[in-house]
Amino acid sequence: MHCRPHVVAPIVHPPKCCEQHYFDATVVPHIHPSHTTHVNHHIFQHQHYFPHTESVVNEVANQHFHCGVPAPFPWGY
């Protein structure tokens, strides 16, 4: 007697990807010209001087306070 084999669902693996590259050469000429410029310089040297002086200022301030009921001042109010 022959028994049928037990078959399960297939396992599908990711595909193996292969590439083939083909190249064709194109020649692109590049020209790099050169030029020299001679520059003569004259410099102006500006000299800056900063003389400094100092002074002193003394300030005086006065404050008047009215505390309580104002009393008549002898010189007027």
N, CA, C and O of each residue as an XYZ file, in Angstrom:
308
protein
N       0.841     -1.154      0.000
C       0.000      0.000      0.000
C       0.898      1.233      0.000
O       1.892      1.295      0.724
N       0.538      2.194     -0.809
C       1.277      3.467     -0.934
C       0.544      4.559     -0.175
O      -0.659      4.738     -0.362
N       1.246      5.291      0.675
C       0.666      6.419      1.408
C       1.099      7.715      0.724
O       2.238      7.866      0.282
N       0.195      8.593      0.660
C       0.531      9.907      0.090
C       1.390     10.649      1.087
O       1.126     10.586      2.287
N       2.455     11.381      0.607
C       3.273     12.144      1.539
C       2.513     13.352      2.076
O       1.606     13.879      1.431
N       2.894     13.759      3.235
C       2.293     14.947      3.858
C       3.013     16.177      3.292
O       4.229     16.289      3.451
N       2.319     17.076      2.655
C       2.897     18.260      2.003
C       2.460     19.499      2.770
O       1.275     19.711      3.028
N       3.464     20.322      3.131
C       3.162     21.579      3.823
C       3.255     22.723      2.839
O       3.647     22.524      1.689
N       2.897     23.928      3.279
C       2.965     25.112      2.413
C       4.432     25.416      2.101
O       5.294     25.225      2.960
N       4.723     25.881      0.906
C       6.113     26.141      0.527
C       6.670     27.352      1.261
O       5.921     28.262      1.619
N       7.958     27.369      1.483
C       8.672     28.519      2.053
C       9.286     29.255      0.882
O      10.107     28.698      0.153
N       8.892     30.503      0.697
C       9.389     31.305     -0.423
C      10.452     32.256      0.119
O      10.164     33.096      0.971
N      11.649     32.125     -0.363
C      12.767     32.961      0.051
C      12.802     34.218     -0.823
O      12.295     34.200     -1.945
N      13.405     35.328     -0.313
C      13.507     36.528     -1.142
C      14.364     36.235     -2.369
O      15.289     35.426     -2.315
N      14.046     36.898     -3.463
C      14.796     36.601     -4.684
C      16.236     37.095     -4.581
O      16.512     38.099     -3.924
N      17.119     36.404     -5.215
C      18.507     36.833     -5.326
C      18.569     37.741     -6.542
O      18.278     37.319     -7.661
N      18.954     39.000     -6.312
C      18.988     39.970     -7.406
C      20.400     40.064     -7.974
O      21.371     40.167     -7.224
N      20.505     40.030     -9.239
C      21.783     40.155     -9.933
C      21.703     41.342    -10.873
O      20.642     41.657    -11.412
N      22.835     41.992    -11.061
C      22.897     43.138    -11.986
C      24.008     42.925    -12.980
O      25.033     42.316    -12.674
N      23.796     43.427    -14.153
C      24.847     43.435    -15.161
C      25.019     44.878    -15.610
O      24.046     45.539    -15.973
N      26.246     45.365    -15.585
C      26.536     46.752    -15.949
C      27.298     46.774    -17.262
O      28.199     45.968    -17.499
N      26.912     47.718    -18.105
C      27.581     47.902    -19.385
C      28.038     49.351    -19.459
O      27.269     50.254    -19.130
N      29.251     49.584    -19.876
C      29.808     50.927    -19.922
C      30.228     51.270    -21.337
O      30.669     50.419    -22.109
N      30.072     52.559    -21.651
C      30.544     53.100    -22.915
C      31.316     54.360    -22.572
O      30.794     55.204    -21.843
N      32.510     54.523    -23.056
C      33.367     55.659    -22.708
C      33.158     56.819    -23.662
O      33.062     56.643    -24.876
N      33.090     58.023    -23.078
C      33.034     59.261    -23.854
C      34.142     60.162    -23.338
O      34.249     60.376    -22.131
N      34.961     60.688    -24.223
C      36.073     61.554    -23.852
C      35.578     62.994    -23.819
O      35.022     63.488    -24.800
N      35.784     63.674    -22.675
C      35.411     65.080    -22.516
C      36.690     65.848    -22.235
O      37.239     65.738    -21.139
N      37.181     66.626    -23.201
C      38.407     67.395    -22.957
C      38.133     68.564    -21.993
O      37.137     69.276    -22.125
N      39.028     68.738    -21.037
C      38.963     69.856    -20.091
C      40.202     70.714    -20.298
O      41.329     70.219    -20.247
N      39.984     72.003    -20.533
C      41.086     72.936    -20.760
C      41.163     73.852    -19.548
O      40.173     74.489    -19.188
N      42.326     73.922    -18.919
C      42.535     74.749    -17.735
C      43.581     75.812    -18.042
O      44.773     75.588    -17.831
N      43.140     76.979    -18.544
C      44.118     78.028    -18.856
C      44.667     78.655    -17.581
O      44.049     78.566    -16.520
N      45.824     79.286    -17.691
C      46.478     79.919    -16.559
C      46.847     81.345    -16.929
O      47.210     81.622    -18.072
N      46.753     82.266    -15.943
C      47.095     83.673    -16.175
C      47.729     84.214    -14.897
O      47.271     83.896    -13.800
N      48.763     85.019    -15.023
C      49.422     85.652    -13.883
C      49.265     87.160    -13.998
O      49.577     87.749    -15.033
N      48.776     87.783    -12.920
C      48.655     89.237    -12.858
C      49.640     89.729    -11.800
O      49.642     89.235    -10.672
N      50.465     90.691    -12.159
C      51.422     91.281    -11.221
C      50.796     92.553    -10.661
O      50.433     93.454    -11.416
N      50.670     92.626     -9.339
C      50.007     93.749     -8.683
C      51.026     94.466     -7.812
O      51.675     93.849     -6.968
N      51.166     95.775     -8.019
C      52.044     96.612     -7.204
C      51.192     97.311     -6.151
O      50.147     97.877     -6.471
N      51.634     97.274     -4.910
C      50.864     97.844     -3.814
C      51.596     99.031     -3.194
O      52.821     99.032     -3.072
N      50.814    100.045     -2.805
C      51.323    101.150     -2.008
C      50.398    101.266     -0.813
O      49.179    101.336     -0.975
N      50.953    101.289      0.368
C      50.127    101.300      1.569
C      50.214    102.652      2.275
O      51.293    103.229      2.408
N      49.062    103.145      2.723
C      48.989    104.349      3.545
C      48.836    103.883      4.981
O      47.890    103.164      5.303
N      49.742    104.278      5.834
C      49.674    103.885      7.236
C      49.092    105.038      8.040
O      49.765    106.036      8.300
N      47.849    104.886      8.423
C      47.151    105.915      9.189
C      47.414    105.662     10.668
O      47.068    104.605     11.196
N      48.023    106.628     11.325
C      48.330    106.491     12.743
C      47.314    107.297     13.545
O      47.178    108.506     13.356
N      46.610    106.623     14.430
C      45.561    107.255     15.228
C      46.051    107.400     16.665
O      46.587    106.465     17.259
N      45.849    108.604     17.204
C      46.243    108.885     18.582
C      44.990    109.194     19.384
O      44.068    109.826     18.869
N      44.942    108.766     20.616
C      43.771    108.962     21.452
C      44.183    109.579     22.786
O      44.290    108.870     23.787
N      44.416    110.898     22.812
C      44.741    111.527     24.096
C      43.510    111.473     25.017
O      42.367    111.543     24.564
N      43.780    111.350     26.306
C      42.685    111.171     27.257
C      42.885    112.103     28.445
O      43.989    112.228     28.974
N      41.812    112.748     28.851
C      41.837    113.589     30.043
C      40.776    113.081     31.010
O      39.884    112.327     30.622
N      40.874    113.496     32.271
C      39.894    113.102     33.284
C      39.457    114.326     34.057
O      40.205    115.294     34.194
N      38.235    114.271     34.562
C      37.733    115.337     35.427
C      36.868    114.702     36.505
O      36.480    113.538     36.397
N      36.564    115.486     37.560
C      35.760    114.998     38.678
C      34.589    115.943     38.861
O      34.759    117.161     38.807
N      33.406    115.397     39.076
C      32.204    116.181     39.336
C      31.641    115.721     40.669
O      31.434    114.526     40.877
N      31.391    116.664     41.577
C      30.758    116.356     42.858
C      29.328    116.854     42.810
O      29.087    118.031     42.542
N      28.387    115.978     43.065
C      26.977    116.355     43.051
C      26.421    116.281     44.470
O      26.801    115.419     45.262
N      25.514    117.204     44.767
C      24.848    117.238     46.066
C      23.358    117.259     45.813
O      22.881    117.967     44.926
N      22.610    116.474     46.601
C      21.152    116.440     46.451
C      20.508    116.730     47.798
O      21.095    116.443     48.841
N      19.290    117.303     47.783
C      18.526    117.593     48.987
C      17.163    116.927     48.865
O      16.579    116.877     47.782
N      16.663    116.419     49.983
C      15.328    115.842     50.018
C      14.581    116.429     51.208
O      15.139    116.573     52.296
N      13.314    116.767     50.988
C      12.452    117.294     52.045
C      11.329    116.311     52.265
O      10.699    115.870     51.304
N      11.061    115.955     53.516
C       9.986    115.035     53.837
C       9.005    115.719     54.782
O       9.423    116.359     55.746
N       7.728    115.594     54.523
C       6.678    116.096     55.411
C       6.121    114.898     56.157
O       5.470    114.039     55.562
N       6.370    114.838     57.432
C       5.921    113.717     58.244
C       4.810    114.202     59.177
O       5.078    114.961     60.108
N       3.590    113.783     58.944
C       2.461    114.195     59.784
C       1.782    115.430     59.215
O       1.835    115.702     58.015
N       1.132    116.180     60.129
C       0.393    117.369     59.720
C       1.379    118.497     59.470
O       2.239    118.762     60.310
N       1.266    119.167     58.323
C       2.216    120.248     58.080
C       2.001    121.411     59.048
O       0.875    121.838     59.302
N       3.083    121.891     59.560
C       3.039    123.071     60.433
C       3.427    124.289     59.594
O       4.176    124.163     58.625
N       2.924    125.455     59.962
C       3.304    126.648     59.170
C       4.804    126.895     59.301
O       5.389    126.819     60.381
N       5.385    127.189     58.163
C       6.818    127.468     58.139
C       7.028    128.946     58.439
O       6.212    129.777     58.040
N       8.098    129.283     59.127
C       8.324    130.685     59.453
C       8.504    131.535     58.191
O       8.205    132.729     58.220
N       8.965    130.975     57.124
C       9.219    131.737     55.903
C       8.080    131.635     54.908
O       8.192    132.138     53.790
N       6.972    130.986     55.298
C       5.816    130.861     54.432
C       5.658    129.445     53.905
O       6.606    128.660     53.904
N       4.452    129.129     53.460
C       4.200    127.782     53.006
C       3.937    127.707     51.565
O       3.705    126.621     51.035
